[in-house]
Amino acid sequence: MEKLMEVGDVFESSKNGTIIVGNDPVPTSVSQIGNNIVLQISEHEMLHLRVVSVQISNSPNDKKMVGICLGKSIRPEDIPVGSTVYLI
C-alpha cells in the first residue's frame, strides 16, 4: 500500500455523503486513486472504503488539496481527523 495523504478535514454533503480532504503535497500517485482506498483510523483499525469521486484543487495559499467523496457508506464522525489514506 502507498500512503496518499492524512485526513485534514471531514464533512458531509447532503447530496454526496461523506467527503475527506487532505492538503498534503499531492503525490504523483493521486492520479492512481481507483475504486477503493484503505483508511487507517487507529493503530489497529483499517477500513476498506469505496471511492465515489475525487477532486483536486488549489488552496488559497497555492497548495493542492485532495477531496475524496466516500458517499453515504460511512458517517463523518466515524473518520478521525489525522487518519491516513492509503492506495491499494
C-alpha angles and dihedrals in degrees: 000000000000122000112240105176148315118260109253097173139009125196142156128240115201089221102038106027124221120007126188121201131199127183100190115127103287110249120219087247091071087091087061095063103130134178095302141040135181118233117199105205098170139003091274104026127079126172125205107215136183117237115226097182143338130218128188119196141160119257121221090264090054097256121135116248125200121209119190118192113211097180122219096316092100135027122236091238089062092064116070118211106252095041114140123240119212131189117230 
